[in-house]
Amino acid sequence: MTNTFRGVSFFVRRHFMAAPKRKIITLECTECKNRNYSSEKNTSANAERIEIMKFCPFCNKRTKHKETK
């Protein structure tokens, strides 16, 4: 797209922001199925779902937490 200003033409560039690479996810306990934690993950580096060992206050022990939708 070009515009003219006092006889001089110049290009008008539209800058669009890139899509965010980090996504907010929710972590769910595999034993009691409570959604206890939220975290961020880099979607370009880790496309598959993650599993993390975290403390579950409902089970009162460390359990695996899976990423939910």
C-alpha positions in Angstrom: 0.0 0.0 0.0 1.5 3.3 -1.0 0.6 6.8 0.2 1.7 10.1 -1.2 2.7 13.0 1.1 3.8 16.2 -0.6 4.6 14.5 -3.8 6.8 11.8 -2.2 5.5 8.3 -2.2 6.4 5.9 0.6 5.3 2.5 1.8 3.0 2.1 4.7 3.8 -1.2 6.5 1.3 -2.9 8.8 3.0 -4.7 11.6 1.2 -7.7 12.9 2.2 -9.4 16.1 3.3 -13.0 15.9 1.3 -15.8 17.5 2.4 -16.5 21.1 4.6 -19.5 21.4 3.8 -20.1 25.1 0.5 -21.5 26.1 -1.2 -21.7 29.5 -2.0 -25.3 30.4 -3.8 -26.9 33.3 -2.3 -29.9 35.2 -4.5 -32.7 36.6 -3.6 -35.3 39.2 -3.7 -38.8 37.8 -5.0 -40.4 41.1 -7.7 -38.1 42.4 -8.4 -36.3 39.0 -8.4 -32.8 40.6 -7.0 -29.9 38.6 -4.5 -28.4 41.0 -1.9 -26.5 39.0 -1.6 -24.2 35.9 1.6 -23.6 34.1 3.0 -22.4 30.8 4.6 -24.5 28.0 6.4 -23.7 24.8 4.2 -25.2 22.1 6.9 -25.0 19.4 9.4 -27.0 21.5 6.9 -29.4 23.2 4.0 -30.4 21.0 2.9 -33.4 23.0 1.3 -33.4 26.4 3.5 -33.2 29.4 3.6 -35.2 32.7 5.2 -33.7 35.8 5.6 -35.1 39.4 4.0 -32.5 41.7 2.6 -32.4 45.2 -1.2 -33.0 45.3 -2.8 -31.4 48.4 -5.9 -33.6 48.1 -3.9 -36.9 48.0 -1.3 -35.4 50.4 1.6 -36.9 48.4 3.6 -36.5 45.3 1.8 -37.8 42.2 2.0 -37.5 38.4 0.1 -34.6 37.0 -0.9 -34.7 33.3 -1.7 -31.8 31.0 -5.5 -31.4 30.3 -7.3 -29.7 27.4 
